């Protein structure tokens, strides 16, 4: 059997890691390196001077990297206590090296290096490994979608599926145009759902008012990533390859919530992605207003559909009330070496605020 060593990566491993990534992510490696890799791991401000949060499997005889498991580090608040989450990301073993236990060794080494290790979206093989490593499933995050625009291709596909006949291209175009008129008539009500007592503003930087918003809203949740201005600036403005939009809601001049979203760009589908919604669960007016405004923005960009995800019932209710439908649920996995009442409470239903941007669930070009 080939001798494989598993260890934490050092800066001098970068060239070998990049060669591995080109094999592991053929066709989209250019979105992994170097910009995203350096932003996510090397220059991550929550690394705090620690070694690289990247673990590699090396075929010592061949002198090459054959697998990896990485951690995306983010600030975490659990029960009011400041922690650090290590999100398991970019886990991959080259096909010819599988069935040798390398994946489990990588995942366990990564897990054991952190007080808190988590994942939201993952391949089924990775989920099985995490379950075998005694990671605890958390309450699922519901995933939602909303139709925003018909395209002739989608109309033809629907007719073929239902009736078994193909439509002429011209007829499909006319049907799509008619259906879009009906959709637009339905969505006229969205503007009226923006509460007149709120002001919504497109913002292009995350300043001190986002710190005030964090202090005001975060106590409504037991466990969540710390969404202060510094984190939002790093996560949404410094992240390579993507451009997010942010709408900030104010009531009486004070911030009361925000929504962050983006529109898919090639090679992604033309879709809207609601990455993050942050408002008090009891503030239904802010939730509905922010979501309605985000939908209208995405429709103006002529997206085909809009996706979102959340663990928060009030957010889920807001999505359904605006025409989203639940399509599936994704179960996060959680591991913690600490023992405390706060950690125990984090395992209970309703504890977590998680959405489409947690971990790297909405990364480009896989956001849809």
C-alpha positions, 0 to 999 in steps of 0.5 A: 500500500502507498505510504501517505502522510497527513499533516498541517500545511506550511507556506512552502507547500503552496505550489504543491497544494495549487497543483493538487487543486488543479486536479481536484477542481478541474474546470473551476480551479481558477476560482479556487486559487490563488485569490480565493485561497489566500483570502480564505486561509492565508489572509483570514483575519480570524486566523490570529497568527496561527499556522495555515488552517489547511491539512494535506495528505502527501504521497511521500514517494511521489512527492505530491499532495493527494488530498486536503481538508481545510478550515474557514475560520470565523468569529462565533458567539454562543450564549453571549461568549466569544468563540471561533468556528472552524468551518470544514471546507474544500475536502477532497481526495484524488480518486486514485487514492480513495478507499485507503482511509485518507479522507477520515484521517484528514477530517479527524486531524482537522477536527481535532485541531479546533475547539469548534468544528462545523459544516453546513453543506457537504457531500454525502461521503463527507457527512458519513465521515463526520458522523463517524467522528462523533459530530452532532447533527444540528437542526436542519436549515430549510432551503427555499426557491422562488420563481422570478422569470420564465425562459422559453427553455424552462417552458419547453421542459415543463411541457415535455415533462407534463405532456410528452410533447416538444413545443416549437421555439416560437410558441415557447417564447410566446408562452414564456412572455405571457407567463412573465406578464402574469408573474410581474402582475403578481409581484407588483404587490411587493413594493407595497409590502415595504413598510412605510415606517422603514427606510431601505438604503443600498450601502456599499461599505460596512460602518459603525452602524452595523456594529450597533445593529449587531449589538441590538439584534444578536441577543435574539439568537443563541448561536451565530457567526459574529456579524459586526462591521469587520466581519461583514467587510471581510466576508462580503467586500473582500471576497474574490470573484463575487459582488454582493449587494446590501440593503440596510433597513432603518427605523427612526434613523436607527438600523434594524436589519439588513439583507445581503444578496448577489446575482449569479454570473457565468458560469453560474446560472442566472439566479438571485442568492439571498446570502444573509438576512439579519433582523430581530425574529419579532420584527416581521415588518423589517423581515418582509420589507428587506426580502421584498426589496431583495426580490424586486432588485433580483427581478430587475436583473432578470434572474430566473429564480431566487434561492435562500436558506434559513434555520429561523422560523420567522425568516422561513415564514417571511420567505413563504409569505413572499412566494418562496417554496421549501425544496429541501433541508440541509443538516449541519454537523457540529463538534466541540471539545468544550463542555458548558451550559452554553454549548449544551444549549447550542445543540437544542432546536432553535439555537442557531442562526444559519443561512446561505452564506454560512461556511462557504455555501454560496461560494462562486461559482457554486452558489445555486 
